[in-house]
Amino acid sequence: MRVRRFWSVRRVPAGIVALVLAAVAGLLLYDVAAVRSGRSAMRWRDWLADQLATRPLDDAWVMGGAGLLAVLGVWMVVLALTPGLRGLLPMRPPNAGVEGAAGGGGSGAGAVVRAGIDRTSAGLVLRDRAMEVPGVRAARVDVGRRRIRARALAHFRDLDEVRADLDAALHEGIRQLGLARRPALSVHVRRPAKSKR
């Protein structure tokens, strides 16, 4: 079973776009109604009509405005088609291996509980696992969507032994996190820099 990423609701951007479009449409509708009732059009609409009537299509301002609107449109389409919430890693459902074994029947049958973990929280959990490895003095774990980078300072023991133990501990920690897609792990261990006196 493929676990999909969480989708961002994006209420704030959608609300802002809706308010701006409603304000522009309301202003334009008011101006059209005012012109129909015998009043003169607003200055901005007269100016815009004159500009559209007199400027050629290959004018720099026309091309720039069209390019800007095209970029904004593509950006909004990309936002609509991508999940967002890049900081939230989806986790496997606990019954992923036995899904569908119970069959239908019952109101809760087929309901899937979705869980996720924040990348910062996952990094803290793995850093705590790294600090439990003998010989690790300090550790930093950066969790990405596809890769986990662990850097550690070892103050005793052989570096290769510390690296092997750290690699095993972090692999076990990643397994216990239950991520739907396991990121690749890279481990770097070094000695702390000697202080100069």
N, CA and C atoms as an extended XYZ file, in Angstrom:
591
Properties=species:S:1:pos:R:3:atomname:S:1:resname:S:1:resid:I:1 pbc="F F F"
N         0.845       -1.189        0.000 N   MET     1
C         0.000        0.000        0.000 CA  MET     1
C         0.886        1.247        0.000 C   MET     1
N         0.609        2.138       -0.927 N   ARG     2
C         1.394        3.370       -1.012 CA  ARG     2
C         0.769        4.432       -0.119 C   ARG     2
N         1.585        4.979        0.767 N   VAL     3
C         1.110        6.024        1.669 CA  VAL     3
C         1.444        7.370        1.044 C   VAL     3
N         0.433        8.188        0.860 N   ARG     4
C         0.637        9.486        0.219 CA  ARG     4
C         0.985       10.551        1.244 C   ARG     4
N         1.591       11.609        0.756 N   ARG     5
C         1.937       12.726        1.629 CA  ARG     5
C         0.680       13.473        2.057 C   ARG     5
N         0.803       14.207        3.150 N   PHE     6
C        -0.302       15.030        3.623 CA  PHE     6
C        -0.439       16.259        2.733 C   PHE     6
N        -1.671       16.658        2.482 N   TRP     7
C        -1.938       17.840        1.662 CA  TRP     7
C        -2.221       19.036        2.561 C   TRP     7
N        -1.615       20.152        2.190 N   SER     8
C        -1.844       21.388        2.918 CA  SER     8
C        -3.226       21.939        2.572 C   SER     8
N        -3.910       22.461        3.573 N   VAL     9
C        -5.245       23.009        3.346 CA  VAL     9
C        -5.158       24.340        2.593 C   VAL     9
N        -4.149       25.121        2.887 N   ARG    10
C        -3.897       26.417        2.224 CA  ARG    10
C        -5.093       27.356        2.315 C   ARG    10
N        -5.650       27.492        3.492 N   ARG    11
C        -6.796       28.379        3.669 CA  ARG    11
C        -6.403       29.848        3.503 C   ARG    11
N        -5.251       30.219        4.048 N   VAL    12
C        -4.860       31.640        4.010 CA  VAL    12
C        -4.598       32.111        2.578 C   VAL    12
N        -3.765       31.409        1.765 N   PRO    13
C        -3.580       31.880        0.382 CA  PRO    13
C        -4.880       31.877       -0.421 C   PRO    13
N        -5.704       30.832       -0.236 N   ALA    14
C        -6.969       30.792       -0.967 CA  ALA    14
C        -7.885       31.935       -0.541 C   ALA    14
N        -7.897       32.242        0.748 N   GLY    15
C        -8.717       33.349        1.233 CA  GLY    15
C        -8.250       34.697        0.698 C   GLY    15
N        -6.910       34.890        0.648 N   ILE    16
C        -6.373       36.160        0.138 CA  ILE    16
C        -6.721       36.332       -1.336 C   ILE    16
N        -6.520       35.254       -2.124 N   VAL    17
C        -6.838       35.326       -3.558 CA  VAL    17
C        -8.326       35.598       -3.759 C   VAL    17
N        -9.176       34.921       -2.985 N   ALA    18
C       -10.617       35.133       -3.117 CA  ALA    18
C       -11.006       36.568       -2.759 C   ALA    18
N       -10.411       37.120       -1.691 N   LEU    19
C       -10.734       38.502       -1.304 CA  LEU    19
C       -10.279       39.500       -2.366 C   LEU    19
N        -9.079       39.301       -2.916 N   VAL    20
C        -8.586       40.223       -3.947 CA  VAL    20
C        -9.475       40.154       -5.188 C   VAL    20
N        -9.813       38.942       -5.640 N   LEU    21
C       -10.669       38.806       -6.817 CA  LEU    21
C       -12.058       39.378       -6.565 C   LEU    21
N       -12.606       39.169       -5.364 N   ALA    22
C       -13.918       39.720       -5.045 CA  ALA    22
C       -13.882       41.249       -5.030 C   ALA    22
N       -12.806       41.826       -4.481 N   ALA    23
C       -12.697       43.291       -4.444 CA  ALA    23
C       -12.582       43.870       -5.847 C   ALA    23
N       -11.746       43.247       -6.690 N   VAL    24
C       -11.587       43.750       -8.066 CA  VAL    24
C       -12.891       43.604       -8.842 C   VAL    24
N       -13.543       42.432       -8.715 N   ALA    25
C       -14.807       42.223       -9.426 CA  ALA    25
C       -15.885       43.181       -8.932 C   ALA    25
N       -15.938       43.422       -7.615 N   GLY    26
C       -16.927       44.354       -7.071 CA  GLY    26
C       -16.700       45.775       -7.550 C   GLY    26
N       -15.441       46.197       -7.586 N   LEU    27
C       -15.130       47.545       -8.063 CA  LEU    27
C       -15.485       47.706       -9.535 C   LEU    27
N       -15.157       46.691      -10.329 N   LEU    28
C       -15.475       46.750      -11.755 CA  LEU    28
C       -16.982       46.745      -11.981 C   LEU    28
N       -17.702       45.913      -11.223 N   LEU    29
C       -19.161       45.862      -11.356 CA  LEU    29
C       -19.795       47.192      -10.955 C   LEU    29
N       -19.290       47.804       -9.888 N   TYR    30
C       -19.800       49.107       -9.471 CA  TYR    30
C       -19.575       50.153      -10.558 C   TYR    30
N       -18.399       50.148      -11.161 N   ASP    31
C       -18.087       51.142      -12.189 CA  ASP    31
C       -18.955       50.940      -13.427 C   ASP    31
N       -19.159       49.660      -13.825 N   VAL    32
C       -20.017       49.403      -14.988 CA  VAL    32
C       -21.447       49.859      -14.702 C   VAL    32
N       -21.948       49.584      -13.487 N   ALA    33
C       -23.304       50.016      -13.136 CA  ALA    33
C       -23.408       51.540      -13.101 C   ALA    33
N       -22.346       52.214      -12.636 N   ALA    34
C       -22.358       53.680      -12.606 CA  ALA    34
C       -22.385       54.255      -14.011 C   ALA    34
N       -21.617       53.657      -14.940 N   VAL    35
C       -21.610       54.139      -16.326 CA  VAL    35
C       -22.972       53.916      -16.960 C   VAL    35
N       -23.604       52.769      -16.693 N   ARG    36
C       -24.928       52.475      -17.255 CA  ARG    36
C       -25.994       53.438      -16.730 C   ARG    36
N       -25.779       53.956      -15.522 N   SER    37
C       -26.767       54.890      -14.963 CA  SER    37
C       -26.498       56.333      -15.353 C   SER    37
N       -25.533       56.576      -16.244 N   GLY    38
C       -25.307       57.918      -16.761 CA  GLY    38
C       -24.123       58.646      -16.183 C   GLY    38
N       -23.422       58.079      -15.211 N   ARG    39
C       -22.245       58.736      -14.655 CA  ARG    39
C       -21.029       58.416      -15.515 C   ARG    39
N       -19.965       59.168      -15.274 N   SER    40
C       -18.732       58.900      -16.022 CA  SER    40
C       -17.953       57.774      -15.348 C   SER    40
N       -17.163       57.075      -16.162 N   ALA    41
C       -16.368       55.957      -15.648 CA  ALA    41
C       -15.257       56.477      -14.742 C   ALA    41
N       -14.782       55.608      -13.855 N   MET    42
C       -13.664       55.990      -12.989 CA  MET    42
C       -12.422       56.235      -13.824 C   MET    42
N       -11.551       57.069      -13.279 N   ARG    43
C       -10.343       57.433      -14.030 CA  ARG    43
C        -9.471       56.237      -14.374 C   ARG    43
N        -9.339       55.310      -13.448 N   TRP    44
C        -8.461       54.169      -13.695 CA  TRP    44
C        -8.978       53.312      -14.858 C   TRP    44
N       -10.330       53.232      -15.002 N   ARG    45
C       -10.851       52.423      -16.100 CA  ARG    45
C       -10.694       53.147      -17.430 C   ARG    45
N       -10.850       54.460      -17.420 N   ASP    46
C       -10.584       55.236      -18.645 CA  ASP    46
C        -9.120       55.104      -19.049 C   ASP    46
N        -8.231       55.240      -18.051 N   TRP    47
C        -6.795       55.141      -18.342 CA  TRP    47
C        -6.453       53.755      -18.872 C   TRP    47
N        -7.009       52.705      -18.241 N   LEU    48
C        -6.727       51.344      -18.676 CA  LEU    48
C        -7.267       51.094      -20.075 C   LEU    48
N        -8.462       51.581      -20.377 N   ALA    49
C        -9.031       51.411      -21.723 CA  ALA    49
C        -8.178       52.131      -22.763 C   ALA    49
N        -7.702       53.350      -22.434 N   ASP    50
C        -6.838       54.089      -23.370 CA  ASP    50
C        -5.525       53.343      -23.598 C   ASP    50
N        -4.936       52.826      -22.514 N   GLN    51
C        -3.669       52.107      -22.656 CA  GLN    51
C        -3.835       50.859      -23.511 C   GLN    51
N        -4.914       50.110      -23.274 N   LEU    52
C        -5.136       48.889      -24.054 CA  LEU    52
C        -5.433       49.205      -25.514 C   LEU    52
N        -6.035       50.362      -25.770 N   ALA    53
C        -6.373       50.716      -27.151 CA  ALA    53
C        -5.184       51.281      -27.912 C   ALA    53
N        -4.255       51.942      -27.223 N   THR    54
C        -3.176       52.638      -27.929 CA  THR    54
C        -1.839       51.892      -27.917 C   THR    54
N        -1.581       51.074      -26.920 N   ARG    55
C        -0.283       50.397      -26.850 CA  ARG    55
C        -0.258       49.191      -27.778 C   ARG    55
N         0.840       49.004      -28.512 N   PRO    56
C         0.957       47.804      -29.352 CA  PRO    56
C         1.233       46.573      -28.482 C   PRO    56
N         0.963       45.396      -29.050 N   LEU    57
C         1.121       44.168      -28.286 CA  LEU    57
C         2.573       43.857      -27.956 C   LEU    57
N         3.511       44.365      -28.767 N   ASP    58
C         4.926       44.076      -28.487 CA  ASP    58
C         5.566       45.136      -27.599 C   ASP    58
N         4.765       45.968      -26.960 N   ASP    59
C         5.283       46.973      -26.033 CA  ASP    59
C         5.881       46.267      -24.808 C   ASP    59
N         6.930       46.858      -24.232 N   ALA    60
C         7.631       46.233      -23.107 CA  ALA    60
C         6.714       46.082      -21.891 C   ALA    60
N         5.878       47.102      -21.626 N   TRP    61
C         4.980       47.025      -20.473 CA  TRP    61
C         3.921       45.937      -20.658 C   TRP    61
N         3.406       45.822      -21.879 N   VAL    62
C         2.400       44.789      -22.152 CA  VAL    62
C         3.026       43.402      -22.008 C   VAL    62
N         4.220       43.218      -22.592 N   MET    63
C         4.892       41.918      -22.493 CA  MET    63
C         5.256       41.584      -21.049 C   MET    63
N         5.746       42.589      -20.320 N   GLY    64
C         6.101       42.354      -18.918 CA  GLY    64
C         4.889       42.001      -18.061 C   GLY    64
N         3.774       42.748      -18.267 N   GLY    65
C         2.553       42.444      -17.508 CA  GLY    65
C         2.006       41.066      -17.841 C   GLY    65
N         2.045       40.702      -19.133 N   ALA    66
C         1.569       39.371      -19.524 CA  ALA    66
C         2.455       38.277      -18.939 C   ALA    66
N         3.765       38.509      -18.940 N   GLY    67
C         4.684       37.526      -18.365 CA  GLY    67
C         4.470       37.359      -16.873 C   GLY    67
N         4.261       38.487      -16.174 N   LEU    68
C         4.013       38.418      -14.734 CA  LEU    68
C         2.724       37.661      -14.420 C   LEU    68
N         1.665       37.940      -15.183 N   LEU    69
C         0.408       37.225      -14.968 CA  LEU    69
C         0.549       35.741      -15.282 C   LEU    69
N         1.342       35.409      -16.322 N   ALA    70
C         1.549       33.997      -16.654 CA  ALA    70
C         2.315       33.284      -15.539 C   ALA    70
N         3.344       33.945      -14.996 N   VAL    71
C         4.111       33.342      -13.902 CA  VAL    71
C         3.226       33.139      -12.668 C   VAL    71
N         2.400       34.129      -12.339 N   LEU    72
C         1.483       33.989      -11.202 CA  LEU    72
C         0.491       32.852      -11.429 C   LEU    72
N         0.000       32.721      -12.653 N   GLY    73
C        -0.930       31.635      -12.956 CA  GLY    73
C        -0.284       30.265      -12.834 C   GLY    73
N         0.941       30.135      -13.369 N   VAL    74
C         1.649       28.854      -13.254 CA  VAL    74
C         1.942       28.541      -11.792 C   VAL    74
N         2.339       29.562      -11.018 N   TRP    75
C         2.629       29.358       -9.593 CA  TRP    75
C         1.381       28.877       -8.854 C   TRP    75
N         0.216       29.453       -9.156 N   MET    76
C        -1.013       29.028       -8.498 CA  MET    76
C        -1.398       27.606       -8.900 C   MET    76
N        -1.160       27.234      -10.162 N   VAL    77
C        -1.446       25.858      -10.594 CA  VAL    77
C        -0.517       24.881       -9.885 C   VAL    77
N         0.774       25.241       -9.764 N   VAL    78
C         1.725       24.369       -9.055 CA  VAL    78
C         1.313       24.208       -7.597 C   VAL    78
N         0.908       25.295       -6.959 N   LEU    79
C         0.445       25.212       -5.568 CA  LEU    79
C        -0.782       24.318       -5.442 C   LEU    79
N        -1.665       24.370       -6.440 N   ALA    80
C        -2.880       23.559       -6.371 CA  ALA    80
C        -2.592       22.080       -6.594 C   ALA    80
N        -1.533       21.750       -7.349 N   LEU    81
C        -1.262       20.356       -7.692 CA  LEU    81
C        -0.232       19.685       -6.794 C   LEU    81
N         0.414       20.425       -5.908 N   THR    82
C         1.423       19.827       -5.029 CA  THR    82
C         0.889       19.732       -3.609 C   THR    82
N         1.324       18.698       -2.859 N   PRO    83
C         0.764       18.484       -1.524 CA  PRO    83
C         1.100       19.566       -0.510 C   PRO    83
N         2.330       20.082       -0.547 N   GLY    84
C         2.739       21.002        0.506 CA  GLY    84
C         3.107       20.222        1.757 C   GLY    84
N         3.134       20.891        2.896 N   LEU    85
C         3.490       20.272        4.186 CA  LEU    85
C         4.768       19.449        4.068 C   LEU    85
N         5.815       20.071        3.563 N   ARG    86
C         7.078       19.367        3.356 CA  ARG    86
C         7.745       18.982        4.666 C   ARG    86
N         7.375       19.627        5.759 N   GLY    87
C         7.989       19.309        7.041 CA  GLY    87
C         7.358       18.130        7.756 C   GLY    87
N         6.322       17.528        7.169 N   LEU    88
C         5.614       16.425        7.815 CA  LEU    88
C         5.853       15.142        7.028 C   LEU    88
N         6.464       14.154        7.695 N   LEU    89
C         6.756       12.872        7.054 CA  LEU    89
C         5.633       11.886        7.356 C   LEU    89
N         5.013       11.281        6.315 N   PRO    90
C         3.954       10.305        6.581 CA  PRO    90
C         4.520        9.012        7.155 C   PRO    90
N         3.730        8.390        8.033 N   MET    91
C         4.132        7.139        8.664 CA  MET    91
C         3.259        6.001        8.135 C   MET    91
N         3.810        4.770        8.228 N   ARG    92
C         3.051        3.591        7.815 CA  ARG    92
C         1.892        3.367        8.766 C   ARG    92
N         0.736        2.918        8.233 N   PRO    93
C        -0.328        2.517        9.155 CA  PRO    93
C         0.100        1.271        9.916 C   PRO    93
N        -0.322        1.118       11.166 N   PRO    94
C         0.132       -0.026       11.955 CA  PRO    94
C        -0.314       -1.363       11.389 C   PRO    94
N        -1.425       -1.391       10.616 N   ASN    95
C        -1.919       -2.644       10.066 CA  ASN    95
C        -1.631       -2.754        8.573 C   ASN    95
N        -0.509       -2.146        8.122 N   ALA    96
C        -0.227       -2.130        6.681 CA  ALA    96
C        -0.068       -3.531        6.127 C   ALA    96
N         0.465       -4.462        6.915 N   GLY    97
C         0.687       -5.811        6.407 CA  GLY    97
C        -0.561       -6.658        6.393 C   GLY    97
N        -1.563       -6.294        7.199 N   VAL    98
C        -2.752       -7.125        7.290 CA  VAL    98
C        -3.989       -6.351        6.841 C   VAL    98
N        -3.801       -5.388        5.971 N   GLU    99
C        -4.920       -4.556        5.544 CA  GLU    99
C        -5.909       -5.389        4.750 C   GLU    99
N        -7.144       -5.233        5.038 N   GLY   100
C        -8.182       -5.931        4.311 CA  GLY   100
C        -8.425       -7.337        4.809 C   GLY   100
N        -7.690       -7.800        5.833 N   ALA   101
C        -7.869       -9.165        6.311 CA  ALA   101
C        -9.215       -9.342        6.990 C   ALA   101
N        -9.719       -8.281        7.623 N   ALA   102
C       -10.987       -8.391        8.331 CA  ALA   102
C       -12.176       -8.360        7.391 C   ALA   102
N       -11.988       -7.854        6.184 N   GLY   103
C       -13.073       -7.785        5.213 CA  GLY   103
C       -14.046       -6.672        5.548 C   GLY   103
N       -15.161       -6.638        4.817 N   GLY   104
C       -16.160       -5.603        5.038 CA  GLY   104
C       -17.052       -5.965        6.193 C   GLY   104
N       -17.947       -5.083        6.522 N   GLY   105
C       -18.874       -5.333        7.619 CA  GLY   105
C       -18.493       -4.516        8.812 C   GLY   105
N       -19.411       -3.754        9.322 N   GLY   106
C       -19.095       -2.868       10.435 CA  GLY   106
C       -18.866       -1.472        9.919 C   GLY   106
N       -19.209       -0.501       10.743 N   SER   107
C       -19.120        0.880       10.292 CA  SER   107
C       -17.694        1.358       10.160 C   SER   107
N       -16.743        0.759       10.911 N   GLY   108
C       -15.363        1.234       10.856 CA  GLY   108
C       -14.502        0.464        9.888 C   GLY   108
N       -15.073       -0.473        9.146 N   ALA   109
C       -14.263       -1.293        8.244 CA  ALA   109
C       -13.723       -0.431        7.123 C   ALA   109
N       -12.467       -0.599        6.816 N   GLY   110
C       -11.835        0.134        5.719 CA  GLY   110
C       -11.337        1.511        6.103 C   GLY   110
N       -11.611        1.967        7.313 N   ALA   111
C       -11.140        3.283        7.730 CA  ALA   111
C        -9.637        3.229        7.974 C   ALA   111
N        -8.919        4.183        7.418 N   VAL   112
C        -7.468        4.218        7.547 CA  VAL   112
C        -7.086        5.415        8.403 C   VAL   112
N        -6.342        5.152        9.462 N   VAL   113
C        -5.835        6.223       10.306 CA  VAL   113
C        -4.487        6.652        9.745 C   VAL   113
N        -4.333        7.949        9.499 N   ARG   114
C        -3.082        8.455        8.952 CA  ARG   114
C        -2.309        9.165       10.044 C   ARG   114
N        -1.022        8.889       10.084 N   ALA   115
C        -0.157        9.521       11.081 CA  ALA   115
C         1.064       10.090       10.386 C   ALA   115
N         1.627       11.101       11.000 N   GLY   116
C         2.832       11.714       10.466 CA  GLY   116
C         3.683       12.242       11.604 C   GLY   116
N         4.937       12.496       11.290 N   ILE   117
C         5.850       13.050       12.287 CA  ILE   117
C         6.593       14.222       11.660 C   ILE   117
N         6.737       15.251       12.444 N   ASP   118
C         7.457       16.439       11.993 CA  ASP   118
C         8.935       16.102       11.822 C   ASP   118
N         9.562       16.665       10.796 N   ARG   119
C        10.974       16.347       10.531 CA  ARG   119
C        11.866       16.791       11.679 C   ARG   119
N        11.548       17.914       12.309 N   THR   120
C        12.345       18.366       13.454 CA  THR   120
C        12.236       17.397       14.616 C   THR   120
N        11.021       16.912       14.884 N   SER   121
C        10.825       15.951       15.964 CA  SER   121
C        11.541       14.638       15.665 C   SER   121
N        11.476       14.191       14.417 N   ALA   122
C        12.196       12.971       14.043 CA  ALA   122
C        13.693       13.150       14.242 C   ALA   122
N        14.208       14.331       13.909 N   GLY   123
C        15.628       14.598       14.117 CA  GLY   123
C        16.016       14.562       15.583 C   GLY   123
N        15.147       15.093       16.459 N   LEU   124
C        15.433       15.056       17.892 CA  LEU   124
C        15.422       13.626       18.429 C   LEU   124
N        14.467       12.817       17.970 N   VAL   125
C        14.412       11.418       18.406 CA  VAL   125
C        15.685       10.686       17.991 C   VAL   125
N        16.103       10.884       16.738 N   LEU   126
C        17.300       10.194       16.260 CA  LEU   126
C        18.568       10.738       16.915 C   LEU   126
N        18.573       12.022       17.235 N   ARG   127
C        19.742       12.573       17.937 CA  ARG   127
C        19.874       11.961       19.328 C   ARG   127
N        18.747       11.770       20.004 N   ASP   128
C        18.784       11.118       21.317 CA  ASP   128
C        19.297        9.684       21.192 C   ASP   128
N        18.903        8.999       20.123 N   ARG   129
C        19.419        7.643       19.900 CA  ARG   129
C        20.932        7.681       19.653 C   ARG   129
N        21.381        8.695       18.931 N   ALA   130
C        22.810        8.802       18.647 CA  ALA   130
C        23.614        9.082       19.910 C   ALA   130
N        23.045        9.879       20.817 N   MET   131
C        23.769       10.205       22.045 CA  MET   131
C        23.898        9.007       22.977 C   MET   131
N        23.097        7.967       22.773 N   GLU   132
C        23.197        6.754       23.584 CA  GLU   132
C        24.351        5.849       23.152 C   GLU   132
N        24.920        6.114       21.991 N   VAL   133
C        26.019        5.279       21.492 CA  VAL   133
C        27.280        5.611       22.291 C   VAL   133
N        27.974        4.608       22.839 N   PRO   134
C        29.206        4.874       23.590 CA  PRO   134
C        30.255        5.545       22.703 C   PRO   134
N        30.847        6.604       23.243 N   GLY   135
C        31.885        7.316       22.513 CA  GLY   135
C        31.402        8.568       21.820 C   GLY   135
N        30.096        8.759       21.687 N   VAL   136
C        29.556        9.951       21.022 CA  VAL   136
C        29.461       11.074       22.040 C   VAL   136
N        30.166       12.149       21.749 N   ARG   137
C        30.179       13.300       22.653 CA  ARG   137
C        29.077       14.292       22.294 C   ARG   137
N        28.875       14.511       21.010 N   ALA   138
C        27.830       15.416       20.527 CA  ALA   138
C        27.352       14.893       19.185 C   ALA   138
N        26.075       15.170       18.883 N   ALA   139
C        25.511       14.683       17.622 CA  ALA   139
C        24.502       15.687       17.094 C   ALA   139
N        24.409       15.705       15.789 N   ARG   140
C        23.396       16.524       15.122 CA  ARG   140
C        22.807       15.683       13.995 C   ARG   140
N        21.481       15.629       13.928 N   VAL   141
C        20.797       14.832       12.915 CA  VAL   141
C        19.835       15.738       12.161 C   VAL   141
N        20.046       15.854       10.858 N   ASP   142
C        19.171       16.641        9.992 CA  ASP   142
C        18.326       15.678        9.163 C   ASP   142
N        17.023       15.785        9.302 N   VAL   143
C        16.109       14.881        8.609 CA  VAL   143
C        15.501       15.610        7.421 C   VAL   143
N        15.759       15.079        6.239 N   GLY   144
C        15.127       15.574        5.026 CA  GLY   144
C        14.046       14.608        4.578 C   GLY   144
N        13.398       14.931        3.463 N   ARG   145
C        12.353       14.032        2.979 CA  ARG   145
C        12.949       12.763        2.379 C   ARG   145
N        14.152       12.864        1.804 N   ARG   146
C        14.762       11.695        1.163 CA  ARG   146
C        16.060       11.243        1.813 C   ARG   146
N        16.652       12.064        2.662 N   ARG   147
C        17.952       11.713        3.234 CA  ARG   147
C        18.042       12.217        4.667 C   ARG   147
N        18.694       11.406        5.501 N   ILE   148
C        18.972       11.795        6.878 CA  ILE   148
C        20.479       11.902        7.015 C   ILE   148
N        20.960       13.058        7.461 N   ARG   149
C        22.397       13.282        7.633 CA  ARG   149
C        22.698       13.382        9.125 C   ARG   149
N        23.577       12.510        9.580 N   ALA   150
C        23.972       12.507       10.996 CA  ALA   150
C        25.443       12.862       11.091 C   ALA   150
N        25.766       13.814       11.967 N   ARG   151
C        27.151       14.205       12.222 CA  ARG   151
C        27.398       14.072       13.719 C   ARG   151
N        28.497       13.431       14.068 N   ALA   152
C        28.774       13.185       15.484 CA  ALA   152
C        30.239       13.461       15.782 C   ALA   152
N        30.490       13.855       17.026 N   LEU   153
C        31.848       14.015       17.550 CA  LEU   153
C        32.113       12.866       18.506 C   LEU   153
N        33.228       12.162       18.291 N   ALA   154
C        33.590       11.030       19.154 CA  ALA   154
C        34.807       11.424       19.977 C   ALA   154
N        34.719       11.268       21.303 N   HIS   155
C        35.843       11.688       22.144 CA  HIS   155
C        36.638       10.510       22.681 C   HIS   155
N        36.179        9.288       22.504 N   PHE   156
C        37.022        8.123       22.759 CA  PHE   156
C        36.487        7.002       21.879 C   PHE   156
N        37.170        5.892       21.891 N   ARG   157
C        36.915        4.749       21.011 CA  ARG   157
C        37.379        5.057       19.589 C   ARG   157
N        37.567        4.000       18.850 N   ASP   158
C        37.985        4.112       17.457 CA  ASP   158
C        36.835        4.692       16.623 C   ASP   158
N        37.166        5.569       15.676 N   LEU   159
C        36.129        6.225       14.875 CA  LEU   159
C        35.306        5.222       14.070 C   LEU   159
N        35.954        4.180       13.531 N   ASP   160
C        35.212        3.198       12.745 CA  ASP   160
C        34.215        2.427       13.601 C   ASP   160
N        34.596        2.129       14.833 N   GLU   161
C        33.676        1.427       15.732 CA  GLU   161
C        32.487        2.325       16.092 C   GLU   161
N        32.775        3.578       16.391 N   VAL   162
C        31.703        4.512       16.716 CA  VAL   162
C        30.767        4.675       15.514 C   VAL   162
N        31.360        4.796       14.327 N   ARG   163
C        30.552        4.956       13.116 CA  ARG   163
C        29.661        3.739       12.890 C   ARG   163
N        30.200        2.547       13.080 N   ALA   164
C        29.401        1.326       12.883 CA  ALA   164
C        28.268        1.240       13.893 C   ALA   164
N        28.565        1.522       15.181 N   ASP   165
C        27.518        1.482       16.202 CA  ASP   165
C        26.465        2.561       15.971 C   ASP   165
N        26.930        3.748       15.567 N   LEU   166
C        26.002        4.844       15.304 CA  LEU   166
C        25.108        4.524       14.110 C   LEU   166
N        25.694        3.955       13.072 N   ASP   167
C        24.922        3.569       11.890 CA  ASP   167
C        23.840        2.558       12.263 C   ASP   167
N        24.216        1.542       13.060 N   ALA   168
C        23.243        0.525       13.478 CA  ALA   168
C        22.141        1.133       14.345 C   ALA   168
N        22.521        2.007       15.299 N   ALA   169
C        21.526        2.618       16.186 CA  ALA   169
C        20.552        3.499       15.410 C   ALA   169
N        21.079        4.255       14.442 N   LEU   170
C        20.204        5.146       13.680 CA  LEU   170
C        19.307        4.365       12.725 C   LEU   170
N        19.832        3.288       12.130 N   HIS   171
C        18.972        2.461       11.281 CA  HIS   171
C        17.819        1.870       12.094 C   HIS   171
N        18.123        1.411       13.304 N   GLU   172
C        17.074        0.882       14.167 CA  GLU   172
C        16.089        1.983       14.572 C   GLU   172
N        16.616        3.187       14.840 N   GLY   173
C        15.740        4.313       15.179 CA  GLY   173
C        14.823        4.693       14.025 C   GLY   173
N        15.359        4.682       12.809 N   ILE   174
C        14.540        4.993       11.634 CA  ILE   174
C        13.457        3.932       11.464 C   ILE   174
N        13.820        2.663       11.695 N   ARG   175
C        12.843        1.583       11.573 CA  ARG   175
C        11.720        1.770       12.594 C   ARG   175
N        12.090        2.155       13.814 N   GLN   176
C        11.087        2.323       14.863 CA  GLN   176
C        10.214        3.561       14.645 C   GLN   176
N        10.697        4.540       13.881 N   LEU   177
C         9.852        5.693       13.568 CA  LEU   177
C         8.664        5.283       12.701 C   LEU   177
N         8.816        4.206       11.932 N   GLY   178
C         7.712        3.709       11.111 CA  GLY   178
C         7.358        4.605        9.952 C   GLY   178
N         8.371        5.199        9.315 N   LEU   179
C         8.102        6.083        8.181 CA  LEU   179
C         7.615        5.275        6.984 C   LEU   179
N         6.722        5.875        6.217 N   ALA   180
C         6.193        5.193        5.040 CA  ALA   180
C         7.289        4.991        4.000 C   ALA   180
N         8.180        5.936        3.906 N   ARG   181
C         9.292        5.826        2.960 CA  ARG   181
C        10.568        6.095        3.746 C   ARG   181
N        11.415        5.080        3.843 N   ARG   182
C        12.632        5.241        4.641 CA  ARG   182
C        13.653        6.099        3.896 C   ARG   182
N        14.076        7.185        4.510 N   PRO   183
C        15.111        8.011        3.872 CA  PRO   183
C        16.467        7.317        3.930 C   PRO   183
N        17.337        7.676        2.997 N   ALA   184
C        18.710        7.173        3.025 CA  ALA   184
C        19.443        7.819        4.199 C   ALA   184
N        20.419        7.100        4.744 N   LEU   185
C        21.143        7.575        5.923 CA  LEU   185
C        22.614        7.764        5.579 C   LEU   185
N        23.141        8.918        5.941 N   SER   186
C        24.589        9.148        5.828 CA  SER   186
C        25.100        9.565        7.208 C   SER   186
N        26.195        8.917        7.637 N   VAL   187
C        26.748        9.123        8.976 CA  VAL   187
C        28.181        9.620        8.839 C   VAL   187
N        28.505       10.700        9.524 N   HIS   188
C        29.866       11.253        9.543 CA  HIS   188
C        30.302       11.394       10.998 C   HIS   188
N        31.437       10.810       11.315 N   VAL   189
C        31.972       10.867       12.673 CA  VAL   189
C        33.377       11.445       12.612 C   VAL   189
N        33.674       12.366       13.514 N   ARG   190
C        35.024       12.945       13.568 CA  ARG   190
C        35.368       13.267       15.013 C   ARG   190
N        36.644       13.558       15.196 N   ARG   191
C        37.126       13.984       16.517 CA  ARG   191
C        36.855       15.469       16.691 C   ARG   191
N        36.614       15.908       17.916 N   PRO   192
C        36.462       17.368       18.126 CA  PRO   192
C        37.805       18.072       17.882 C   PRO   192
N        37.691       19.308       17.434 N   ALA   193
C        38.906       20.098       17.180 CA  ALA   193
C        39.615       20.382       18.493 C   ALA   193
N        40.932       20.279       18.455 N   LYS   194
C        41.728       20.540       19.671 CA  LYS   194
C        41.754       22.027       19.938 C   LYS   194
N        41.560       22.385       21.194 N   SER   195
C        41.576       23.805       21.569 CA  SER   195
C        42.997       24.323       21.584 C   SER   195
N        43.163       25.549       21.087 N   LYS   196
C        44.481       26.184       21.071 CA  LYS   196
C        44.611       27.079       22.290 C   LYS   196
N        45.725       26.927       22.978 N   ARG   197
C        45.969       27.745       24.172 CA  ARG   197
C        47.179       28.624       23.949 C   ARG   197
